[in-house]
């Protein structure tokens, strides 16, 4: 079962309360998303570490309920 945009956003914001999250459904199928996440928690972290923080926020749903997520992260 695919994840809804609001569910993805809520999970990211639960882990990163200051995050500005923008999500786009790339294919209109509820299965392929692009997300931009801006959070102070990313300051001083490598891009890989930033992405790991977001993946951890999604609690193992990447590759399962959330099939594809193109991710852009940055600090404010």
Secondary structure, DSSP 4 states (H G I P E B T S, - for coil): -PPPHHHHHHHHHHH-TT-EEEEEESSSSSSEEEEEEE-GGGTT--HHHHHHHHHHHTTT-BTTTB-EEEEEEE--
